[in-house]
């Protein structure tokens, strides 16, 4: 079920009260169960929310990229209504 833009924004703000945005990656997709594992992320360890529209998902993505989250704008497809957030992978030596 889709969540409102404000609800997703509140949930993301709740996350960044605990984890600095610089330690997180945000993105959008049309298929989180397939996309996240391809990125090496367990979907059970990610925040995933379905937005009402792709425009809402893109707007939220850009808002939190501007706040310092990793990721990049312009990805996804016209069907990308899911916003996802996960921790950045730690670099190993």
C-alpha positions as CSV (number, residue, x, y, z in Angstrom):
1,X,0.0,0.0,0.0
2,X,1.3,3.4,-0.9
3,X,2.3,5.9,1.7
4,X,1.9,9.7,1.5
5,X,4.9,11.9,0.7
6,X,4.7,13.4,4.2
7,X,4.5,10.0,5.9
8,X,7.6,8.8,4.0
9,X,9.4,12.0,4.8
10,X,8.6,11.6,8.5
11,X,9.9,8.0,8.5
12,X,13.1,9.0,6.7
13,X,13.7,11.9,9.2
14,X,13.2,9.4,12.0
15,X,15.9,7.2,10.5
16,X,18.4,10.1,10.1
17,X,17.9,11.1,13.8
18,X,19.6,7.7,14.6
19,X,21.9,7.4,11.6
20,X,23.7,10.4,10.0
21,X,22.6,10.9,6.3
22,X,26.2,10.6,5.2
23,X,26.1,6.9,6.3
24,X,23.1,6.1,4.2
25,X,22.2,5.6,0.5
26,X,18.9,6.5,-1.0
27,X,17.4,5.4,-4.3
28,X,14.2,4.6,-6.1
29,X,13.2,1.5,-7.9
30,X,10.2,-0.3,-9.4
31,X,11.2,-3.7,-7.9
32,X,13.0,-3.6,-4.5
33,X,13.2,-7.3,-3.9
34,X,15.2,-7.6,-7.2
35,X,17.1,-4.3,-7.1
36,X,18.5,-4.4,-3.6
37,X,20.2,-7.9,-3.7
38,X,21.8,-6.8,-7.0
39,X,23.4,-4.0,-5.1
40,X,24.5,-6.4,-2.4
41,X,21.9,-5.2,0.1
42,X,19.6,-7.5,2.1
43,X,16.0,-6.1,1.6
44,X,15.3,-7.0,5.2
45,X,18.0,-4.5,6.3
46,X,16.7,-1.6,4.2
47,X,13.9,0.9,4.6
48,X,11.5,0.5,1.7
49,X,8.4,2.6,1.2
50,X,5.9,2.7,-1.8
51,X,5.1,6.3,-2.8
52,X,1.9,7.3,-4.5
53,X,3.7,8.2,-7.7
54,X,7.2,8.2,-9.4
55,X,7.3,12.0,-9.1
56,X,6.8,11.8,-5.3
57,X,9.6,9.1,-5.1
58,X,12.0,11.3,-7.2
59,X,11.2,14.4,-5.1
60,X,11.9,12.5,-1.9
61,X,15.1,11.0,-3.3
62,X,16.4,14.5,-4.3
63,X,15.4,16.0,-1.0
64,X,17.5,13.5,1.0
65,X,20.4,13.5,-1.5
66,X,20.5,17.3,-0.8
67,X,20.8,16.5,2.9
68,X,23.9,14.4,2.3
69,X,22.7,10.8,1.6
70,X,24.7,8.8,-0.9
71,X,23.2,7.8,-4.2
72,X,22.4,9.8,-7.3
73,X,19.4,11.3,-9.1
74,X,18.0,10.3,-12.4
75,X,17.9,6.5,-12.0
76,X,15.0,4.2,-12.0
77,X,12.2,4.0,-14.6
78,X,8.9,5.7,-15.0
79,X,7.4,2.9,-12.8
80,X,9.9,3.6,-9.9
81,X,7.6,4.3,-7.0
82,X,9.6,2.6,-4.2
83,X,12.0,4.7,-2.1
84,X,14.7,2.7,-0.4
85,X,17.4,3.5,2.1
86,X,20.3,1.4,3.3
87,X,23.5,1.8,5.1
88,X,26.6,2.4,3.0
89,X,28.8,-0.5,2.7
90,X,32.0,-0.3,4.9
91,X,35.2,-0.4,2.9
92,X,37.4,-3.3,3.8
93,X,41.2,-3.1,3.5
